[in-house]
Amino acid sequence: MMYEWDWLILLGVIVLCIFIYAGRKKKKRKEAIKILDERYAKGEITEEEYKKSKKLIYNGKH
């Protein structure tokens, strides 16, 4: 009977870790987009560079 609770607790910890990881990834993406927006607004990058970089950030590819 006790082993059933152990599995539920372990499953809960795993699910919690997944949600924490996903949240951090989303936060990093938001920060990257904010920086990209600022650079574009300042004229530091062209529209083409902006669109390419934004696409890379959302797709997660290099």
C-alpha positions as CSV (number, residue, x, y, z in Angstrom):
1,M,0.0,0.0,0.0
2,M,2.8,2.4,0.8
3,Y,4.5,1.8,-2.5
4,E,1.4,3.2,-4.3
5,W,1.9,6.5,-2.5
6,D,5.6,6.5,-3.3
7,W,4.9,6.3,-7.1
8,L,2.3,9.1,-6.8
9,I,4.7,11.3,-5.0
10,L,7.5,10.6,-7.5
11,L,5.1,11.3,-10.4
12,G,4.1,14.5,-8.8
13,V,7.7,15.6,-8.4
14,I,8.4,14.8,-12.1
15,V,5.4,16.8,-13.3
16,L,6.4,19.7,-11.1
17,C,9.9,19.7,-12.6
18,I,8.5,19.7,-16.1
19,F,6.3,22.7,-15.3
20,I,9.2,24.6,-13.8
21,Y,11.5,23.9,-16.7
22,A,8.8,24.9,-19.2
23,G,8.3,28.2,-17.3
24,R,11.9,29.1,-17.3
25,K,12.2,28.4,-21.0
26,K,9.2,30.7,-21.7
27,K,10.7,33.4,-19.5
28,K,14.0,33.2,-21.4
29,R,12.2,33.5,-24.7
30,K,10.3,36.6,-23.6
31,E,13.6,38.2,-22.4
32,A,15.2,37.4,-25.8
33,I,12.3,38.9,-27.7
34,K,12.4,42.1,-25.5
35,I,16.1,42.6,-26.2
36,L,15.5,41.9,-29.9
37,D,12.7,44.5,-30.0
38,E,14.8,47.1,-28.3
39,R,17.7,46.6,-30.8
40,Y,15.3,46.9,-33.7
41,A,13.7,50.0,-32.3
42,K,17.2,51.6,-31.8
43,G,18.1,50.8,-35.4
44,E,20.9,48.5,-34.4
45,I,19.6,45.7,-36.7
46,T,17.7,45.7,-40.0
47,E,14.2,44.4,-40.5
48,E,15.6,41.3,-42.2
49,E,17.9,40.5,-39.2
50,Y,15.0,41.2,-36.8
51,K,12.6,38.8,-38.6
52,K,15.3,36.1,-38.9
53,S,16.3,36.3,-35.3
54,K,12.7,36.3,-34.1
55,K,12.0,33.2,-36.1
56,L,15.1,31.5,-34.6
57,I,14.0,32.4,-31.1
58,Y,10.5,30.9,-31.6
59,N,11.7,27.8,-33.4
60,G,14.6,27.2,-31.1
61,K,16.9,26.3,-33.9
62,H,20.4,27.7,-34.7
